[in-house]
Amino acid sequence: MEKRMSIWFDREGDFMEFGIDPNRKGFFRDLGNDVFERVDAKGNILGFAVFNFTKRSLVDEKIKLPVKLKMIPA
């Protein structure tokens, strides 16, 4: 089954979320430095969130997410 990543940005809250299954129930685990991973009850990763996103981008700070991506040819 193919899943696509969605990206959601809340300008007022300065919050960016990257998710692969936004309709699945989950909760956030703090990874430190305003970065959170969203997981389901079994611990499967559903996405990531970054607080203070634009503040980070204005100072050219790298945000490391603990995820590996597999590139699929188009």
N, C-alpha and C positions, 0 to 999 in steps of 0.2 A: 504494500500500500504506500502510495506516495503522499508525503506531507510537505507543505510549503511553509516557510517561515513568514510570520507577519511582524510588522514593526508598528508600534503605536507610540506617539509622542504627546504628552500633556504639557503644553507650553506654560500654562499658569503654575503647574506643580513642578516644572522643570524635571520631568520624569520620562525616560525612554524605556520601553519594554520590547524585547525580542521574544517571540513565542512561536512554538510549532503546533500547539493545540490549545487555542484560547478558550474553547468551550469545556475543556476538561477541568474538573475541580482540582485545586492545588493550593499550596501555600508557599510563602517565601522563606528562604534560609539566608541569613546574613553571611556574606563572604568577606566582609570588611570593605572599608574605603567607599561606602555608599553603593556597593555592588551586591546584588542578591540573585540567587537562583530560584526559579519556581519549580517545585517538584510535586508529584502526586503522592498519595498515601503510601505507595510502595517505594518511593525514592527516585522514580524515573524523572529525569529532567524534562520539564515542559517549556522552559525558557529562562530568560535573564532579564533583570531590570537594573537600570542605572539612575540613581537620584543625582540631582545637581548636574544634569547632563550638559546643558549649555555653558555652565560655569567652567566645566572641564574642557570643553572644546575651545573656549576663548583663551585658555592658557596652553593649548596644544599638549594636553596631557594624554598619554596612552591609557586606554582602559583594557585590561587583560581579562578575557572571559575564559573559564576553564572548559573549553569545548573544542572538539575536533570536527571538522567538516569534510564530508566526502563530496567531491565535485562530480556532478553527473553531466555528461555531454548533452547538449541540446539536440 
